[in-house]
Amino acid sequence: MEQLSTGILGQNVRKGLNFTWSTQAILFCAIIIACVGLNVDSPPIVIGAMLISPLMAPVVGNRDPKILARSTRLLLIQVTVAVVGATIYFFISPLNATSAQLLARTEPTLWDVLIAIVGGFAGVISSAKKDGGNIVPGVAIATALMPPLCTVGYGISHLNSTFILGAGYLFLINVFFIALSTAIGTIFFRVRSGEKLNVPFKQRMLILVISIIIIIPSSISAYSIVHKSYIDTELSEFIDAKMGDQYIAKQSISGKQIDLSVIGRRLNDQEIENLNKSLKDYHLGDYQLNLKQLTKGNYITPKEFQSYIKQTGEKDAIQGNTSSTDTDSSSAGLTNTSTDSQSKKLQVIQTGLSDKYAKLIANIYIGKVKDQSNTSKEVMMIALTKKGQNSRSKIENSAAKLAKEQKINPVVQFMNLN
């Protein structure tokens, strides 16, 4: 049976606490690699930086009071090197956009605390083995000490306190709870080996109080995430049940207000009031529904369509011309789907309508758009000629019939070019 030794544990920890310029150079290289990964939003690059980072050694070193000062000093030096390196990189980097990887490090939650605690225990067990294997690198990846320091550097270079405080707090969580779980694990091994330890009551209470203080903000953040997920789920059920005939272009929740931008049959005031009353059936009674209807009467105007497209953030477009118009289809914002099977089906419908109603249809715009939840939907915008204004119902029925034959269900809207 494999033995875990406190002697090996102490030896392995001390080995990683030697201050050398080569170690600091490796740390600087690792921080630059991590910054590049965060800057270009590439998780593999960030993981690679964490694998070569020597930051774990002084964090684990805080387990032993005899070397506490030494490991703390080394940790402060390495944190300074990392933050300065990250700040310099982001200050000179031509990429100023905030990536998802950077944003992910600004809102720590209770789960980060759990990861740090479990990771710390895994690290101390690994250090107590003769052959630690690849556990410590794995802990370094799981607890992610490097990315928060990079994000702090980003915040400093852009004078953004949200990034500095959020990422700094995440780093504090990781360092404190890794060190705490490592210290607890060390005590366990020492007691197991027959040593008698007496941790003063005041010291235990101090650690408990500090732990609670550090955990409180992350607990609030975790509650917010869980609550938001619950509200989003209830809202999705409400939309599916009560607004199935509407296409949701954009949805957001601000405070106690639900904002929806929709395309479809225009709802009157009474219908909107009924929708608001129905919110309580989905545990959303405290919320107020605010509808922005992009459709005016039976038509959606080019201006309103452009407003919708700006919300989706799509740029590429495809279209089929049946006659020239003044509408600039290249800015219509429909995602290019020329290689997509759904696009081919849309083109069949487009061609069928164009051939059948050549004198009634001025133009047909087809493609895909994505709503706020990143769900793709086929869209067909039909611009009628002056002569075709009175044939809307007939054309709409033909479009529905062709769509049924192609086994798709696109959002069909008519554009008023006037």
MARBA-17452 format. One record per residue (C-alpha): residue number from 1; x, y, z. Coordinates in steps of 0.2 Angstrom, whole numbers, plus 5000, padded with zeros to 4 digits. Layout:
BEGIN
resi	xx	yy	zz
NUM	X	Y	Z
...
END
This chain:
BEGIN
resi	xx	yy	zz
1	5000	5000	5000
2	5007	5017	4995
3	5013	5027	5010
4	5010	5046	5012
5	5025	5054	5022
6	5026	5070	5031
7	5044	5070	5028
8	5042	5069	5009
9	5029	5082	5010
10	5041	5095	5019
11	5055	5090	5007
12	5044	5093	4992
13	5037	5110	4998
14	5054	5117	5003
15	5061	5112	4986
16	5049	5123	4977
17	5053	5138	4988
18	5070	5142	4982
19	5071	5160	4975
20	5080	5159	4958
21	5081	5171	4943
22	5077	5157	4932
23	5061	5153	4941
24	5055	5171	4940
25	5060	5172	4921
26	5049	5156	4919
27	5035	5165	4928
28	5037	5180	4917
29	5036	5170	4902
30	5021	5160	4908
31	5012	5177	4912
32	5015	5183	4895
33	5008	5167	4887
34	4993	5168	4898
35	4990	5186	4893
36	4990	5182	4875
37	4978	5167	4878
38	4966	5179	4887
39	4968	5192	4874
40	4964	5181	4859
41	4951	5171	4869
42	4961	5155	4868
43	4958	5142	4882
44	4972	5130	4876
45	4985	5144	4877
46	4980	5149	4895
47	4981	5131	4900
48	4998	5130	4893
49	5004	5145	4903
50	4997	5137	4919
51	5006	5121	4916
52	5023	5130	4916
53	5019	5143	4930
54	5029	5141	4946
55	5015	5150	4956
56	5009	5135	4966
57	5025	5132	4976
58	5024	5147	4988
59	5005	5145	4990
60	5007	5127	4995
61	5022	5133	5006
62	5010	5142	5017
63	5006	5125	5026
64	5020	5126	5038
65	5023	5140	5051
66	5041	5137	5050
67	5043	5142	5032
68	5027	5154	5032
69	5037	5170	5030
70	5048	5163	5017
71	5034	5157	5006
72	5024	5173	5009
73	5039	5183	5003
74	5041	5173	4988
75	5023	5173	4984
76	5022	5192	4985
77	5037	5194	4973
78	5030	5182	4961
79	5013	5191	4961
80	5022	5208	4958
81	5031	5200	4944
82	5015	5193	4936
83	5005	5209	4938
84	5019	5220	4931
85	5021	5209	4916
86	5003	5208	4913
87	5000	5226	4914
88	5015	5230	4902
89	5008	5217	4890
90	4990	5224	4890
91	4996	5242	4889
92	5006	5239	4873
93	4994	5226	4865
94	4984	5232	4850
95	4970	5221	4855
96	4959	5231	4867
97	4943	5221	4866
98	4937	5212	4882
99	4937	5194	4879
100	4926	5181	4887
101	4941	5173	4895
102	4945	5190	4904
103	4926	5193	4909
104	4925	5175	4916
105	4938	5180	4930
106	4929	5196	4936
107	4914	5187	4945
108	4920	5174	4957
109	4907	5162	4965
110	4906	5149	4979
111	4911	5136	4966
112	4928	5144	4965
113	4930	5142	4984
114	4925	5124	4982
115	4938	5121	4968
116	4952	5129	4978
117	4948	5119	4994
118	4947	5102	4984
119	4962	5107	4974
120	4972	5111	4989
121	4969	5094	4997
122	4974	5086	4980
123	4990	5096	4980
124	4995	5091	4998
125	4991	5073	4995
126	5002	5073	4979
127	5016	5082	4989
128	5016	5069	5002
129	5019	5055	4989
130	5036	5049	4983
131	5031	5052	4966
132	5018	5066	4965
133	5014	5063	4947
134	5004	5076	4937
135	4993	5081	4952
136	5001	5098	4955
137	5000	5104	4937
138	4982	5098	4937
139	4978	5108	4953
140	4987	5123	4945
141	4975	5122	4930
142	4959	5119	4940
143	4962	5133	4952
144	4969	5145	4939
145	4980	5156	4948
146	4988	5164	4933
147	4972	5171	4923
148	4966	5182	4938
149	4983	5190	4939
150	4983	5193	4920
151	4966	5201	4922
152	4972	5212	4936
153	4985	5218	4924
154	4972	5221	4911
155	4962	5231	4923
156	4977	5242	4928
157	4982	5245	4910
158	4964	5250	4906
159	4961	5259	4923
160	4946	5248	4926
161	4942	5245	4944
162	4929	5231	4941
163	4942	5220	4933
164	4955	5224	4946
165	4944	5220	4961
166	4935	5206	4953
167	4950	5196	4947
168	4960	5201	4963
169	4946	5194	4974
170	4947	5178	4963
171	4965	5176	4966
172	4963	5179	4985
173	4950	5165	4985
174	4962	5153	4977
175	4977	5158	4987
176	4969	5158	5004
177	4959	5142	5002
178	4972	5132	4994
179	4984	5137	5008
180	4970	5133	5021
181	4966	5116	5014
182	4985	5112	5012
183	4988	5117	5030
184	4973	5106	5036
185	4980	5092	5026
186	4997	5094	5033
187	4990	5094	5051
188	4980	5078	5047
189	4996	5069	5041
190	5006	5075	5056
191	4993	5069	5068
192	4991	5053	5058
193	5010	5050	5060
194	5009	5052	5079
195	5013	5070	5082
196	5003	5079	5095
197	4998	5096	5089
198	4989	5110	5098
199	4982	5124	5087
200	4977	5138	5099
201	4959	5142	5100
202	4961	5160	5095
203	4971	5155	5080
204	4957	5143	5074
205	4943	5156	5077
206	4954	5169	5067
207	4955	5158	5053
208	4937	5154	5053
209	4932	5172	5054
210	4943	5176	5039
211	4936	5162	5029
212	4918	5167	5032
213	4923	5185	5027
214	4931	5180	5011
215	4917	5168	5007
216	4903	5180	5009
217	4905	5190	4992
218	4907	5174	4982
219	4891	5167	4991
220	4881	5182	4985
221	4888	5180	4968
222	4883	5162	4967
223	4866	5166	4973
224	4864	5179	4959
225	4869	5166	4946
226	4857	5153	4952
227	4843	5165	4954
228	4846	5172	4936
229	4847	5154	4929
230	4830	5151	4938
231	4822	5167	4931
232	4829	5164	4913
233	4821	5146	4914
234	4804	5153	4919
235	4805	5166	4906
236	4809	5154	4892
237	4794	5143	4898
238	4783	5159	4898
239	4788	5164	4880
240	4786	5146	4873
241	4768	5145	4881
242	4762	5163	4878
243	4772	5170	4864
244	4774	5155	4852
245	4769	5165	4837
246	4782	5178	4840
247	4800	5178	4835
248	4810	5185	4850
249	4824	5196	4842
250	4831	5201	4859
251	4827	5198	4877
252	4835	5205	4893
253	4831	5208	4911
254	4835	5224	4920
255	4830	5225	4938
256	4812	5220	4938
257	4809	5223	4920
258	4809	5211	4906
259	4813	5219	4889
260	4808	5209	4874
261	4810	5214	4855
262	4798	5204	4844
263	4794	5201	4826
264	4777	5194	4822
265	4759	5198	4823
266	4757	5215	4831
267	4749	5214	4849
268	4736	5226	4855
269	4736	5234	4872
270	4724	5221	4880
271	4735	5207	4874
272	4750	5215	4881
273	4741	5217	4898
274	4736	5199	4898
275	4754	5194	4895
276	4759	5204	4910
277	4745	5196	4921
278	4751	5179	4915
279	4769	5182	4922
280	4763	5177	4939
281	4759	5159	4933
282	4778	5157	4929
283	4784	5164	4946
284	4788	5181	4938
285	4774	5191	4946
286	4786	5204	4952
287	4792	5208	4935
288	4785	5220	4922
289	4785	5215	4903
290	4791	5229	4891
291	4788	5224	4873
292	4796	5232	4858
293	4787	5227	4843
294	4797	5229	4827
295	4782	5225	4816
296	4771	5240	4812
297	4753	5233	4807
298	4756	5220	4794
299	4773	5225	4789
300	4791	5228	4796
301	4799	5243	4788
302	4818	5243	4783
303	4822	5255	4797
304	4814	5243	4810
305	4823	5228	4802
306	4839	5237	4803
307	4836	5241	4821
308	4833	5222	4824
309	4849	5217	4814
310	4859	5229	4825
311	4853	5219	4840
312	4858	5203	4833
313	4876	5209	4828
314	4875	5199	4811
315	4884	5207	4796
316	4884	5195	4781
317	4869	5194	4770
318	4862	5184	4756
319	4847	5189	4745
320	4838	5185	4729
321	4833	5199	4718
322	4817	5198	4708
323	4819	5217	4703
324	4829	5231	4708
325	4825	5241	4724
326	4832	5255	4734
327	4835	5244	4749
328	4853	5239	4752
329	4852	5221	4755
330	4871	5220	4760
331	4867	5228	4776
332	4852	5218	4780
333	4862	5207	4792
334	4856	5190	4787
335	4869	5177	4791
336	4877	5169	4775
337	4870	5151	4774
338	4874	5147	4756
339	4882	5130	4761
340	4868	5126	4774
341	4855	5114	4769
342	4842	5125	4777
343	4848	5139	4765
344	4845	5128	4750
345	4827	5125	4756
346	4825	5144	4759
347	4831	5147	4741
348	4818	5134	4734
349	4804	5145	4743
350	4812	5161	4737
351	4813	5155	4719
352	4795	5148	4719
353	4788	5164	4726
354	4798	5174	4714
355	4792	5164	4699
356	4774	5164	4704
357	4772	5182	4709
358	4785	5191	4698
359	4774	5206	4696
360	4769	5207	4714
361	4785	5205	4723
362	4799	5218	4722
363	4812	5208	4732
364	4815	5194	4744
365	4828	5193	4757
366	4832	5176	4765
367	4845	5170	4777
368	4848	5166	4796
369	4848	5177	4811
370	4853	5173	4829
371	4843	5179	4844
372	4850	5185	4861
373	4851	5167	4866
374	4862	5162	4851
375	4848	5152	4843
376	4848	5152	4824
377	4831	5155	4815
378	4828	5156	4796
379	4820	5172	4791
380	4812	5178	4775
381	4808	5196	4771
382	4797	5200	4757
383	4796	5217	4749
384	4780	5219	4739
385	4777	5230	4724
386	4764	5243	4724
387	4753	5231	4714
388	4756	5217	4726
389	4751	5227	4742
390	4733	5219	4741
391	4740	5201	4738
392	4749	5199	4755
393	4737	5185	4761
394	4739	5175	4745
395	4758	5177	4745
396	4759	5173	4764
397	4749	5157	4761
398	4760	5152	4746
399	4775	5155	4757
400	4768	5144	4771
401	4764	5130	4759
402	4781	5130	4751
403	4789	5130	4768
404	4779	5115	4774
405	4784	5106	4758
406	4802	5110	4763
407	4799	5105	4781
408	4805	5121	4788
409	4797	5135	4798
410	4805	5152	4794
411	4800	5169	4801
412	4791	5177	4786
413	4788	5196	4786
414	4783	5208	4774
415	4793	5224	4771
416	4785	5241	4768
417	4797	5250	4756
418	4788	5267	4757
END
